[in-house]
Amino acid sequence: MVSTGSAASGAAAASAVDVPAVEREVQNGLDGLKDKLFRLELRRQAGTISEEDYARERARTEQILRELVRG
């Protein structure tokens, strides 16, 4: 039988291992979103995207950002 102390420490160790992985995923996601927004803004400035397409892509990207931040 496993004692409560060792079960709790095992859960804490598992959480500690997962936190850096989650932080990397979030950072990678944020970097990708940053790049996507940057390219979108460049296209808008260059006039290679319609205002409707720009607004739609911007809203979609902002939704992804909200979901990523909420976890």
N, CA, C and O atoms as a MOPAC input file, in Angstrom:
PM7 MOZYME 1SCF
protein

 N      0.84200 1    -1.17900 1     0.00000 1
 C      0.00000 1     0.00000 1     0.00000 1
 C      0.88600 1     1.24000 1     0.00000 1
 O      1.89800 1     1.27400 1     0.70000 1
 N      0.51700 1     2.26500 1    -0.78100 1
 C      1.28700 1     3.49700 1    -0.89000 1
 C      0.82800 1     4.46300 1     0.17800 1
 O     -0.37200 1     4.65900 1     0.36900 1
 N      1.77800 1     5.06900 1     0.87600 1
 C      1.40700 1     6.04200 1     1.90200 1
 C      0.95800 1     7.34100 1     1.24900 1
 O      1.33100 1     7.63300 1     0.11300 1
 N      0.16900 1     8.10500 1     1.95700 1
 C     -0.35200 1     9.36200 1     1.44200 1
 C      0.77300 1    10.33100 1     1.11100 1
 O      0.69600 1    11.05900 1     0.12200 1
 N      1.81300 1    10.34400 1     1.93100 1
 C      2.93900 1    11.24900 1     1.71100 1
 C      3.63500 1    10.98000 1     0.39100 1
 O      3.93400 1    11.91900 1    -0.34700 1
 N      3.90000 1     9.71600 1     0.07600 1
 C      4.59500 1     9.41600 1    -1.17700 1
 C      3.68100 1     9.63300 1    -2.38000 1
 O      4.16500 1    10.00300 1    -3.45000 1
 N      2.37900 1     9.41400 1    -2.23500 1
 C      1.44700 1     9.66800 1    -3.33500 1
 C      1.38200 1    11.15500 1    -3.62700 1
 O      1.34300 1    11.56300 1    -4.78800 1
 N      1.37000 1    11.96300 1    -2.58300 1
 C      1.33300 1    13.41300 1    -2.76400 1
 C      2.62300 1    13.91400 1    -3.39300 1
 O      2.59000 1    14.78400 1    -4.26500 1
 N      3.76500 1    13.37400 1    -2.96000 1
 C      5.02700 1    13.81700 1    -3.54000 1
 C      5.14100 1    13.36300 1    -4.98900 1
 O      5.73300 1    14.06500 1    -5.80900 1
 N      4.58500 1    12.19700 1    -5.31900 1
 C      4.57900 1    11.72000 1    -6.70000 1
 C      3.74100 1    12.62800 1    -7.58100 1
 O      4.13000 1    12.92900 1    -8.71000 1
 N      2.59600 1    13.06600 1    -7.07800 1
 C      1.73500 1    13.98400 1    -7.83700 1
 C      2.43000 1    15.32600 1    -8.01700 1
 O      2.33200 1    15.94000 1    -9.08000 1
 N      3.12500 1    15.78000 1    -6.99200 1
 C      3.84000 1    17.05400 1    -7.09000 1
 C      4.96300 1    16.95700 1    -8.11600 1
 O      5.19700 1    17.89700 1    -8.87600 1
 N      5.65700 1    15.82200 1    -8.13900 1
 C      6.74400 1    15.63800 1    -9.11400 1
 C      6.19100 1    15.60300 1   -10.53000 1
 O      6.79400 1    16.16400 1   -11.44500 1
 N      5.04400 1    14.94800 1   -10.72100 1
 C      4.43100 1    14.89000 1   -12.05300 1
 C      4.02500 1    16.28700 1   -12.50200 1
 O      4.19700 1    16.64100 1   -13.66800 1
 N      3.49200 1    17.07400 1   -11.58600 1
 C      3.10900 1    18.44600 1   -11.92400 1
 C      4.32400 1    19.28000 1   -12.28900 1
 O      4.27500 1    20.06800 1   -13.23300 1
 N      5.39800 1    19.11700 1   -11.56200 1
 C      6.61200 1    19.88300 1   -11.82400 1
 C      7.17500 1    19.54800 1   -13.19900 1
 O      7.72200 1    20.42400 1   -13.86900 1
 N      7.05100 1    18.31600 1   -13.62200 1
 C      7.54600 1    17.89900 1   -14.93000 1
 C      6.67800 1    18.49000 1   -16.03200 1
 O      7.19400 1    18.86200 1   -17.08600 1
 N      5.39000 1    18.58400 1   -15.81500 1
 C      4.46700 1    19.06900 1   -16.83400 1
 C      4.52200 1    20.58100 1   -17.02400 1
 O      4.28100 1    21.06200 1   -18.13100 1
 N      4.82800 1    21.33200 1   -15.99000 1
 C      4.81800 1    22.78700 1   -16.06800 1
 C      5.78300 1    23.32100 1   -17.13100 1
 O      5.36400 1    24.14300 1   -17.94600 1
 N      7.03200 1    22.90300 1   -17.16600 1
 C      7.92500 1    23.41400 1   -18.22300 1
 C      7.43700 1    23.05700 1   -19.62800 1
 O      7.57900 1    23.85500 1   -20.55500 1
 N      6.86900 1    21.87300 1   -19.78800 1
 C      6.36100 1    21.47300 1   -21.10200 1
 C      5.20200 1    22.36600 1   -21.51900 1
 O      5.11500 1    22.78600 1   -22.67300 1
 N      4.32300 1    22.64900 1   -20.58400 1
 C      3.18300 1    23.52800 1   -20.87300 1
 C      3.67200 1    24.93400 1   -21.18600 1
 O      3.16700 1    25.57300 1   -22.10900 1
 N      4.64600 1    25.42100 1   -20.43300 1
 C      5.18800 1    26.75800 1   -20.68500 1
 C      5.82300 1    26.85100 1   -22.06900 1
 O      5.68900 1    27.86700 1   -22.75100 1
 N      6.51400 1    25.78700 1   -22.48400 1
 C      7.10800 1    25.76700 1   -23.84100 1
 C      6.02000 1    25.80300 1   -24.90400 1
 O      6.13800 1    26.52000 1   -25.89700 1
 N      4.95900 1    25.02700 1   -24.69400 1
 C      3.85500 1    25.01500 1   -25.66000 1
 C      3.21800 1    26.39400 1   -25.77600 1
 O      2.93700 1    26.86600 1   -26.87700 1
 N      2.99600 1    27.02900 1   -24.64700 1
 C      2.39000 1    28.36600 1   -24.64800 1
 C      3.30700 1    29.35100 1   -25.34900 1
 O      2.84900 1    30.15300 1   -26.16200 1
 N      4.59000 1    29.30100 1   -25.04700 1
 C      5.54100 1    30.21600 1   -25.67300 1
 C      5.58600 1    30.00100 1   -27.17800 1
 O      5.58200 1    30.96100 1   -27.94900 1
 N      5.62900 1    28.72800 1   -27.59900 1
 C      5.63000 1    28.42900 1   -29.03000 1
 C      4.34700 1    28.92300 1   -29.68000 1
 O      4.36800 1    29.46400 1   -30.78500 1
 N      3.23800 1    28.73500 1   -28.99200 1
 C      1.96000 1    29.21200 1   -29.50700 1
 C      1.93500 1    30.72800 1   -29.61200 1
 O      1.45300 1    31.28300 1   -30.60000 1
 N      2.45800 1    31.39300 1   -28.58900 1
 C      2.49600 1    32.85300 1   -28.60100 1
 C      3.42200 1    33.37200 1   -29.69000 1
 O      3.10400 1    34.35300 1   -30.36400 1
 N      4.56600 1    32.72000 1   -29.86600 1
 C      5.49100 1    33.13200 1   -30.93500 1
 C      4.84300 1    32.96800 1   -32.30200 1
 O      4.98500 1    33.83000 1   -33.17000 1
 N      4.13300 1    31.86200 1   -32.49300 1
 C      3.44500 1    31.63600 1   -33.75600 1
 C      2.37100 1    32.67600 1   -34.01200 1
 O      2.23000 1    33.17200 1   -35.13000 1
 N      1.61400 1    33.00700 1   -32.97300 1
 C      0.57700 1    34.02900 1   -33.11200 1
 C      1.17900 1    35.39600 1   -33.39600 1
 O      0.64500 1    36.16500 1   -34.19600 1
 N      2.28900 1    35.69300 1   -32.73800 1
 C      2.97300 1    36.96700 1   -32.97600 1
 C      3.40500 1    37.06800 1   -34.43600 1
 O      3.20700 1    38.09500 1   -35.08500 1
 N      3.99400 1    35.99500 1   -34.94000 1
 C      4.42400 1    35.98200 1   -36.34200 1
 C      3.23700 1    36.12100 1   -37.28800 1
 O      3.30400 1    36.84200 1   -38.28300 1
 N      2.15000 1    35.42100 1   -36.96500 1
 C      0.95700 1    35.48800 1   -37.81800 1
 C      0.39200 1    36.91000 1   -37.84600 1
 O      0.03400 1    37.41500 1   -38.91000 1
 N      0.31200 1    37.54700 1   -36.69000 1
 C     -0.19300 1    38.92500 1   -36.63500 1
 C      0.73000 1    39.88400 1   -37.37900 1
 O      0.26700 1    40.80100 1   -38.05800 1
 N      2.01900 1    39.67200 1   -37.25100 1
 C      2.98600 1    40.52300 1   -37.94600 1
 C      2.82100 1    40.40600 1   -39.45600 1
 O      2.77800 1    41.41500 1   -40.16000 1
 N      2.72700 1    39.17000 1   -39.95400 1
 C      2.54000 1    38.96700 1   -41.40100 1
 C      1.21200 1    39.54400 1   -41.87200 1
 O      1.12200 1    40.10600 1   -42.96400 1
 N      0.18700 1    39.40200 1   -41.04700 1
 C     -1.12100 1    39.94600 1   -41.38400 1
 C     -1.06400 1    41.46700 1   -41.50400 1
 O     -1.62700 1    42.04600 1   -42.43300 1
 N     -0.38100 1    42.10500 1   -40.56100 1
 C     -0.23600 1    43.55900 1   -40.60800 1
 C      0.58500 1    44.00400 1   -41.81600 1
 O      0.27900 1    45.02200 1   -42.43700 1
 N      1.62100 1    43.24800 1   -42.14800 1
 C      2.41400 1    43.57400 1   -43.33300 1
 C      1.56600 1    43.49800 1   -44.59700 1
 O      1.65400 1    44.35900 1   -45.47200 1
 N      0.74800 1    42.46000 1   -44.67800 1
 C     -0.12800 1    42.31800 1   -45.84700 1
 C     -1.11800 1    43.47500 1   -45.92600 1
 O     -1.41200 1    43.97500 1   -47.01100 1
 N     -1.62700 1    43.89400 1   -44.77700 1
 C     -2.57200 1    45.02000 1   -44.75700 1
 C     -1.88500 1    46.29300 1   -45.23300 1
 O     -2.43000 1    47.03300 1   -46.05300 1
 N     -0.68900 1    46.54200 1   -44.71600 1
 C      0.06000 1    47.73700 1   -45.09600 1
 C      0.42000 1    47.71600 1   -46.58100 1
 O      0.43900 1    48.76000 1   -47.23400 1
 N      0.70400 1    46.52700 1   -47.11000 1
 C      1.07000 1    46.40100 1   -48.52100 1
 C     -0.15600 1    46.42700 1   -49.43700 1
 O     -0.02900 1    46.55700 1   -50.65400 1
 N     -1.33400 1    46.30100 1   -48.84100 1
 C     -2.55400 1    46.30900 1   -49.64400 1
 C     -2.83100 1    45.00000 1   -50.35400 1
 O     -3.55400 1    44.97600 1   -51.34900 1
 N     -2.26100 1    43.90300 1   -49.85200 1
 C     -2.45300 1    42.61000 1   -50.50500 1
 C     -3.54600 1    41.76800 1   -49.85400 1
 O     -3.71200 1    40.59500 1   -50.19100 1
 N     -4.28500 1    42.35700 1   -48.93000 1
 C     -5.39200 1    41.66800 1   -48.28600 1
 C     -6.54900 1    42.65000 1   -48.16100 1
 O     -6.34400 1    43.81900 1   -47.83300 1
 N     -7.75400 1    42.17900 1   -48.42000 1
 C     -8.92100 1    43.05200 1   -48.30800 1
 C     -9.20000 1    43.32900 1   -46.83100 1
 O     -8.77300 1    42.57900 1   -45.95300 1
 N     -9.91000 1    44.40100 1   -46.57900 1
 C    -10.25800 1    44.73500 1   -45.18800 1
 C    -11.11400 1    43.64500 1   -44.56700 1
 O    -10.97300 1    43.35000 1   -43.38100 1
 N    -12.00200 1    43.04100 1   -45.35300 1
 C    -12.84200 1    41.95000 1   -44.83600 1
 C    -11.99400 1    40.74900 1   -44.43500 1
 O    -12.17500 1    40.18400 1   -43.35600 1
 N    -11.06300 1    40.36000 1   -45.31500 1
 C    -10.19200 1    39.23300 1   -45.00500 1
 C     -9.29500 1    39.55300 1   -43.81200 1
 O     -9.05600 1    38.70200 1   -42.95500 1
 N     -8.80700 1    40.78000 1   -43.76800 1
 C     -7.96800 1    41.20300 1   -42.64500 1
 C     -8.74300 1    41.08400 1   -41.33300 1
 O     -8.25000 1    40.50700 1   -40.36400 1
 N     -9.95900 1    41.63400 1   -41.31000 1
 C    -10.77000 1    41.61000 1   -40.09100 1
 C    -11.07600 1    40.17400 1   -39.67500 1
 O    -11.02500 1    39.84800 1   -38.48900 1
 N    -11.39200 1    39.32000 1   -40.63700 1
 C    -11.70500 1    37.93000 1   -40.33800 1
 C    -10.47600 1    37.20400 1   -39.76800 1
 O    -10.58100 1    36.50900 1   -38.75700 1
 N     -9.32900 1    37.36300 1   -40.40700 1
 C     -8.10700 1    36.70300 1   -39.93900 1
 C     -7.66200 1    37.24300 1   -38.58600 1
 O     -7.20400 1    36.48700 1   -37.72900 1
 N     -7.79500 1    38.52600 1   -38.40100 1
 C     -7.41900 1    39.14500 1   -37.12200 1
 C     -8.30500 1    38.61800 1   -35.99400 1
 O     -7.81200 1    38.28600 1   -34.91600 1
 N     -9.62200 1    38.54100 1   -36.24700 1
 C    -10.54900 1    38.03400 1   -35.23800 1
 C    -10.25800 1    36.57100 1   -34.91800 1
 O    -10.31000 1    36.17000 1   -33.75600 1
 N     -9.95300 1    35.77600 1   -35.93300 1
 C     -9.63500 1    34.36600 1   -35.72700 1
 C     -8.37000 1    34.22500 1   -34.88700 1
 O     -8.31100 1    33.39600 1   -33.97900 1
 N     -7.37500 1    35.02500 1   -35.18600 1
 C     -6.11600 1    34.96600 1   -34.44200 1
 C     -6.30900 1    35.42100 1   -33.00000 1
 O     -5.73800 1    34.83200 1   -32.08200 1
 N     -7.10200 1    36.45800 1   -32.79600 1
 C     -7.37700 1    36.93100 1   -31.43500 1
 C     -8.13100 1    35.87600 1   -30.63500 1
 O     -7.90300 1    35.73500 1   -29.43400 1
 N     -9.02600 1    35.13300 1   -31.28300 1
 C     -9.74800 1    34.06400 1   -30.59800 1
 C     -8.78800 1    32.96400 1   -30.15900 1
 O     -8.89400 1    32.45300 1   -29.04400 1
 N     -7.86000 1    32.60300 1   -31.02300 1
 C     -6.85300 1    31.59500 1   -30.67800 1
 C     -6.02300 1    32.07900 1   -29.49400 1
 O     -5.71900 1    31.30300 1   -28.58700 1
 N     -5.66000 1    33.34800 1   -29.50000 1
 C     -4.88700 1    33.92600 1   -28.39900 1
 C     -5.65900 1    33.84500 1   -27.09800 1
 O     -5.09600 1    33.45600 1   -26.07500 1
 N     -6.93600 1    34.20200 1   -27.11200 1
 C     -7.75000 1    34.11500 1   -25.89800 1
 C     -7.81000 1    32.68700 1   -25.37900 1
 O     -7.69200 1    32.45800 1   -24.17500 1
 N     -7.99100 1    31.73300 1   -26.27200 1
 C     -8.05300 1    30.32600 1   -25.85900 1
 C     -6.72300 1    29.85300 1   -25.29000 1
 O     -6.68800 1    29.10600 1   -24.31200 1
 N     -5.64800 1    30.28400 1   -25.89500 1
 C     -4.31900 1    29.90100 1   -25.42200 1
 C     -4.03400 1    30.47100 1   -24.04000 1
 O     -3.46800 1    29.78800 1   -23.18700 1
 N     -4.41700 1    31.70400 1   -23.82200 1
 C     -4.15800 1    32.35900 1   -22.54000 1
 C     -5.02400 1    31.73100 1   -21.44100 1
 O     -4.57300 1    31.59100 1   -20.30400 1
 N     -6.23700 1    31.36100 1   -21.76700 1
 C     -7.12000 1    30.74600 1   -20.77400 1
 C     -6.65800 1    29.35300 1   -20.40000 1
 O     -6.96600 1    28.86300 1   -19.31300 1
 N     -5.92200 1    28.71300 1   -21.29100 1
 C     -5.39700 1    27.38200 1   -21.00300 1
 C     -6.35300 1    26.35800 1   -21.39400 1
 O     -6.08500 1    25.16800 1   -21.22800 1

